[in-house]
Structures are given as structure tokens and as C-alpha cells.
Amino acid sequence: MQVEQLSTVSGQLMEGPLRITPKLFGDDRGFFYASWNQQRFDAAVGTPTSFAQDNHSRSSRGVLRGLHVQLEPEPQGKLVCCPVGAVFDVAVDLRRSSPTFGQWVGAELSADNQQQLWVPVGFGHGFLTLSEAAEVLYKASGYWSKTCERSLRWNDPELAISWPLDQLGGSEPLLAEKDAAAAGFAEAVAGGEVFR
């Protein structure tokens, strides 16, 4: 397993999110890899982590899900992978005490590269579907809580996320109602809807 810390657009390493590439064993018959190993994961992130639930979504090209976050007292960390298709996956630092507060990192996750993104507690998360269809699986460290869940505007100018919209052939992203009506970053900060 290879573990890589990601850099923000400005080139600053962001503490927390990690891109994980499992060791793949393949030949002309196909491939095998361990998609989850508790000991290796804990060693990679530097702390014991347990997961409460697994989630599975399917999206068509252009669907943008997020940016989602669960606040205290029910925060969630997510280990995300895309075993079918391809997505551009994003983590936004919502930890007020962090030197990268309000910055983001992104990675393409796909069936071809088999990579995973660890999005720890304290981060917003979202993804844009790049392939005709994509299935995203993620392990969540906490249970879903409607009262703690929030959405941030995907195209907030203050966050300035470089979504690869050019791969949509001129189409606009498809959003859920709650994501289309999501708060901006400054509004979330002013409302105290971020982490310490």
C-alpha cells in the first residue's frame, strides 16, 4: 500500500487527507487487492480508526455530490473509493485552527487507478462524476445524522475549487436540491458551522 499526502493548489501539504493506492496483484486473468486492512490503515493515518457504516452511491456523468460535512457531535471521516467509473473527489479543510483552513485538495479516483481518498473528520467532501456512470463506496467513521449534516456551495468563489468541468462537454453539474441551495463558505464560518 502506498500512502501520499496531498498538496493544495498553492503547493502547501495539507495535513489530514491521504491518497491511498493499494498493492494490486494482477495477470491476464484479472486482479486482486485488499481494499481494506485495519492494521495498515491505522498505521497510515497514525491513529486507530473504526468505521460505523459503509455507503454506496451510483451517479451518472455530471452529477456533483457535495460538499457535505457532518459537524459535532456526530462527525464523520470517510474512506472513499470508486470501483466503477471515475470521479474527481475533493476534501475541503474546515478546521479553523488549521494553517490550510478553507483550502482544498482533490484526486481522481477510478476503477483504473483503484486509489482511495481518506477524508478525516474536520473536512467537507464532494465529488464530480467524470465517466458515463460511477459507483462510489465509502466507509464512514460515524453514523449519518440529519441534524449534524451540512452542505457547502460547490462553486463558492472563496474556496475556488478547480472542478474539471471541461470533462462534461459543456454541461453544467447536476445537483441535488440541498446542494444547489447550500451555504457559502463565509456564511458557514460566520454561523460557527466549522470545526475548531
C-alpha positions as CSV (number, residue, x, y, z in Angstrom):
1,M,0.0,0.0,0.0
2,Q,1.3,3.4,-1.0
3,V,0.2,6.5,1.1
4,E,0.6,10.0,-0.2
5,Q,-0.1,13.4,1.5
6,L,-1.8,15.8,-0.9
7,S,-0.9,19.4,-1.7
8,T,-3.2,22.4,-2.1
9,V,-3.3,24.5,-5.2
10,S,-0.7,26.7,-3.7
11,G,1.6,23.7,-3.2
12,Q,1.2,23.5,0.6
13,L,0.9,20.0,2.0
14,M,-2.4,19.5,3.7
15,E,-2.4,17.6,7.0
16,G,-5.2,15.0,7.2
17,P,-6.4,13.8,3.8
18,L,-4.4,11.0,2.2
19,R,-4.4,9.3,-1.2
20,I,-4.0,5.6,-0.7
21,T,-3.0,3.2,-3.5
22,P,-3.5,-0.4,-2.6
23,K,-1.0,-3.0,-3.8
24,L,-2.5,-4.7,-6.8
25,F,-1.8,-8.3,-7.9
26,G,-2.8,-8.9,-11.5
27,D,-2.2,-11.0,-14.5
28,D,-4.1,-11.9,-17.7
29,R,-6.9,-13.4,-15.6
30,G,-7.6,-10.2,-13.7
31,F,-6.5,-8.7,-10.4
32,F,-6.8,-8.9,-6.7
33,Y,-6.1,-6.4,-3.9
34,A,-7.0,-5.9,-0.3
35,S,-9.3,-2.9,-0.4
36,W,-9.4,-2.6,3.4
37,N,-6.9,-3.7,6.1
38,Q,-7.3,-2.2,9.6
39,Q,-3.7,-2.5,10.7
40,R,-2.3,-0.9,7.5
41,F,-4.9,1.9,7.6
42,D,-4.3,2.7,11.2
43,A,-0.5,2.8,10.5
44,A,-1.1,5.1,7.5
45,V,-3.3,7.6,9.3
46,G,-1.3,7.4,12.6
47,T,-4.3,6.6,14.8
48,P,-6.8,3.8,15.4
49,T,-9.9,4.4,13.3
50,S,-13.1,2.5,13.4
51,F,-16.0,2.7,10.9
52,A,-19.7,2.7,11.7
53,Q,-21.2,2.2,8.2
54,D,-20.4,1.6,4.6
55,N,-22.2,3.7,1.9
56,H,-22.6,3.0,-1.8
57,S,-23.8,5.6,-4.4
58,R,-24.2,5.4,-8.2
59,S,-24.2,8.6,-10.3
60,S,-24.3,9.5,-13.9
61,R,-21.9,11.8,-15.8
62,G,-22.0,15.3,-14.5
63,V,-23.6,14.6,-11.1
64,L,-21.9,16.6,-8.4
65,R,-22.5,15.4,-4.8
66,G,-21.4,17.8,-2.0
67,L,-19.8,19.5,-0.5
68,H,-21.0,17.6,2.6
69,V,-19.8,17.6,6.2
70,Q,-21.1,16.3,9.5
71,L,-20.5,18.6,12.5
72,E,-20.1,17.7,16.2
73,P,-21.4,15.8,18.0
74,E,-21.7,13.3,15.1
75,P,-18.7,14.0,12.8
76,Q,-17.7,11.6,10.1
77,G,-14.4,10.7,8.5
78,K,-14.7,8.9,5.1
79,L,-12.5,6.5,3.2
80,V,-13.7,6.9,-0.4
81,C,-13.1,4.7,-3.5
82,C,-14.6,4.4,-7.0
83,P,-14.6,0.8,-8.1
84,V,-16.8,1.6,-11.2
85,G,-16.1,4.6,-13.5
86,A,-14.3,7.7,-12.4
87,V,-14.9,10.7,-10.2
88,F,-13.0,13.8,-9.1
89,D,-13.0,13.7,-5.3
90,V,-12.5,16.8,-3.1
91,A,-11.7,17.4,0.6
92,V,-12.0,20.9,2.0
93,D,-10.3,21.8,5.3
94,L,-12.9,23.1,7.7
95,R,-10.7,23.2,10.8
96,R,-10.5,26.8,11.9
97,S,-7.2,26.1,13.7
98,S,-5.5,24.6,10.6
99,P,-3.0,26.5,8.5
100,T,-4.9,25.2,5.4
101,F,-8.4,26.3,6.7
102,G,-10.6,26.9,3.7
103,Q,-8.3,25.2,1.2
104,W,-8.9,22.0,-0.7
105,V,-7.3,19.0,-2.2
106,G,-8.6,16.8,-5.0
107,A,-7.8,13.5,-6.6
108,E,-9.3,11.4,-9.5
109,L,-10.5,8.1,-8.1
110,S,-11.3,5.4,-10.7
111,A,-11.7,1.8,-11.5
112,D,-8.5,2.1,-13.4
113,N,-6.3,3.5,-10.6
114,Q,-8.1,1.8,-7.7
115,Q,-7.0,4.7,-5.4
116,Q,-8.8,5.7,-2.2
117,L,-9.0,9.1,-0.5
118,W,-9.1,9.4,3.3
119,V,-11.2,12.4,4.2
120,P,-10.8,12.7,8.0
121,V,-13.1,14.4,10.5
122,G,-12.9,18.2,10.0
123,F,-13.2,18.2,6.3
124,G,-16.0,18.8,3.8
125,H,-16.3,16.2,1.0
126,G,-17.7,16.1,-2.5
127,F,-17.2,14.5,-5.9
128,L,-18.0,15.1,-9.6
129,T,-18.8,12.1,-11.8
130,L,-16.5,12.1,-14.9
131,S,-17.5,8.8,-16.5
132,E,-20.9,7.8,-18.0
133,A,-21.7,6.2,-14.6
134,A,-19.7,5.8,-11.5
135,E,-20.1,3.9,-8.2
136,V,-18.6,5.4,-5.1
137,L,-18.1,3.3,-2.0
138,Y,-17.1,4.9,1.3
139,K,-16.5,3.8,4.8
140,A,-17.8,6.4,7.3
141,S,-16.4,6.6,10.8
142,G,-19.7,7.8,12.2
143,Y,-23.4,7.3,11.6
144,W,-25.3,9.7,9.3
145,S,-27.1,12.4,11.3
146,K,-29.6,14.7,9.7
147,T,-29.2,17.3,12.4
148,C,-25.4,17.4,12.1
149,E,-25.2,17.3,8.3
150,R,-24.4,20.5,6.3
151,S,-23.7,21.3,2.7
152,L,-21.3,24.0,1.4
153,R,-21.7,25.6,-2.0
154,W,-19.7,23.5,-4.5
155,N,-18.7,26.6,-6.6
156,D,-18.1,29.1,-3.7
157,P,-15.6,31.7,-5.1
158,E,-13.7,31.8,-1.7
159,L,-13.0,28.1,-1.9
160,A,-12.2,28.3,-5.7
161,I,-12.2,24.5,-6.3
162,S,-10.9,23.7,-9.7
163,W,-13.6,21.1,-10.7
164,P,-12.7,19.5,-14.1
165,L,-15.9,20.8,-15.7
166,D,-14.2,20.7,-19.1
167,Q,-14.7,16.9,-19.0
168,L,-18.5,17.4,-19.0
169,G,-18.6,18.5,-22.6
170,G,-20.1,22.0,-21.8
171,S,-22.8,20.7,-19.5
172,E,-23.4,22.1,-16.0
173,P,-23.1,19.8,-13.0
174,L,-26.3,18.1,-11.8
175,L,-27.0,18.9,-8.2
176,A,-29.4,17.7,-5.5
177,E,-31.8,20.4,-4.2
178,K,-29.9,20.7,-0.9
179,D,-26.6,21.1,-2.7
180,A,-27.9,23.7,-5.1
181,A,-29.2,25.7,-2.0
182,A,-26.1,25.1,0.1
183,A,-24.5,27.9,2.2
184,G,-21.3,29.7,1.1
185,F,-18.1,29.2,3.0
186,A,-18.2,32.7,4.7
187,E,-21.8,32.0,5.8
188,A,-20.8,28.7,7.3
189,V,-17.8,30.3,9.1
190,A,-20.0,33.2,10.4
191,G,-22.6,30.6,11.6
192,G,-20.0,28.6,13.5
193,E,-20.6,25.6,11.2
194,V,-16.9,24.6,11.0
195,F,-14.6,22.8,13.3
196,R,-12.2,24.3,15.9
